[in-house]
């Protein structure tokens, strides 16, 4: 098995190995954090189950890292929970070094960093996916990049707010768009001097006069510099013709200003996108327009860029929906796997009771509570199945397992609401009775002992339980001292003939 598949999903240590939980039951176990994998019938199956979970996580990471778009996830404080290679390249670092820090660790532009933080928080508060345009500075070159970012607010496993961001680099398109806009401004400034794309319409005669550049733009011969307005109408795209004529009529009957984007058809059949504008420059004595002059610009390249931008945006949105679905599916799978691993790490596989690790954790929590309230006492019961080795030797381990399961169920049914029981090891069980004095604990212990004795097991017959009882309080230096007292009482019950409850008070040590 490779070191990759030995990595722990919880603490990421490389100290996992297969262990035999019970005879014929194997599970991967992390020596660093005590996490356990799914229980399987043999070591190889346990390793394969563990590896499949790790490999699934690595596959998702590969998909994210290979994306040309920047993909990241942040928490409320703007710190990266995840960042792919595209983001790492922008910031001159690695995906691993991104985690746990914010943009300020890599981006020298404090204004941008502050904007990023406020923006992600605003999206989290709004609870809706947003598409925003934003800038970021390359840490190595100082170059500004422009992005169209899709920002999706999410909730983490414990309900904390976070945000998923997918940013598409539009820097090249922005530059191209600026070049086109600059070119159009240059055309506007140069028209008066160069006469580029100029038209002059004598409304009374319906004759339009053009310069050579206008007729060249639409493939009209130089001999047609002057022609009836119908020639202009004919080269309008059929689908735009009515709109253009309506815009011209509105200008003539209104403000006198005409401005319109539409399509025109070159004599060779090529379609052009143009920006056409004009102004009424002469009127008769009654105020009726008699002459309009203007100019036209070829904006085909700009329109094509805008179309490509729309296509890219739509594709990005579709990709985001697909990625969100995959992230959600993967998050649900990991949550289920984590829940299963958490349950296995704290639960005894045979009896279903909390295991020793869970029991010690419960004892530590109870001891902290006792120290906060010195007037409170709790009781500890240490219980051991009498002659259990003889049962195993006589009837086999399978019957021994049935005996342990039966006794675990009997103890659980005999305890009160709020009491806690765990399998402490082998045939030994521990019960913690909060807010219970020694007399109350003895009553519960006797109830358990009698319930076990009065419920014989088919293959074995009557089975008995020895129980040691003590009281824990803030007077104990640590909870282990109280546990050892209960153990001492248990051993005394064993030495005194078994099947009995023996107490040991704190003053006896």
ZIJOZI-V32272 format. One record per run of one state. SS is the DSSP state (H for helix, E for strand, L for the rest). FROM is the first residue (numbers start at 0). TO is the last residue. If there is no record, write none. Layout:
ss=SS from=FROM to=TO
ss=SS from=FROM to=TO
This chain:
ss=L from=0 to=1
ss=H from=2 to=5
ss=L from=6 to=14
ss=E from=15 to=21
ss=L from=22 to=23
ss=E from=24 to=29
ss=L from=30 to=34
ss=E from=35 to=35
ss=L from=36 to=38
ss=E from=39 to=39
ss=L from=40 to=41
ss=H from=42 to=65
ss=L from=66 to=68
ss=E from=69 to=74
ss=L from=75 to=78
ss=E from=79 to=82
ss=L from=83 to=83
ss=H from=84 to=90
ss=L from=91 to=93
ss=H from=94 to=97
ss=E from=98 to=98
ss=L from=99 to=101
ss=H from=102 to=104
ss=L from=105 to=108
ss=H from=109 to=125
ss=L from=126 to=128
ss=E from=129 to=136
ss=L from=137 to=142
ss=E from=143 to=154
ss=L from=155 to=159
ss=E from=160 to=168
ss=L from=169 to=169
ss=H from=170 to=193
ss=L from=194 to=196
ss=E from=197 to=201
ss=L from=202 to=205
ss=E from=206 to=209
ss=L from=210 to=210
ss=H from=211 to=216
ss=L from=217 to=220
ss=H from=221 to=223
ss=L from=224 to=224
ss=E from=225 to=227
ss=H from=228 to=233
ss=L from=234 to=234
ss=E from=235 to=235
ss=L from=236 to=239
ss=H from=240 to=252
ss=L from=253 to=255
ss=E from=256 to=264
ss=L from=265 to=269
ss=E from=270 to=282
ss=L from=283 to=287
ss=E from=288 to=297
ss=L from=298 to=298
ss=H from=299 to=345
ss=E from=346 to=346
ss=L from=347 to=352
ss=E from=353 to=353
ss=L from=354 to=354
ss=H from=355 to=371
ss=L from=372 to=376
ss=E from=377 to=384
ss=L from=385 to=386
ss=H from=387 to=394
ss=L from=395 to=395
ss=H from=396 to=413
ss=L from=414 to=418
ss=E from=419 to=424
ss=L from=425 to=426
ss=E from=427 to=432
ss=L from=433 to=436
ss=H from=437 to=452
ss=L from=453 to=455
ss=E from=456 to=456
ss=L from=457 to=459
ss=E from=460 to=460
ss=L from=461 to=463
ss=E from=464 to=471
ss=L from=472 to=477
ss=H from=478 to=494
ss=L from=495 to=499
ss=E from=500 to=502
ss=L from=503 to=504
ss=H from=505 to=507
ss=L from=508 to=508
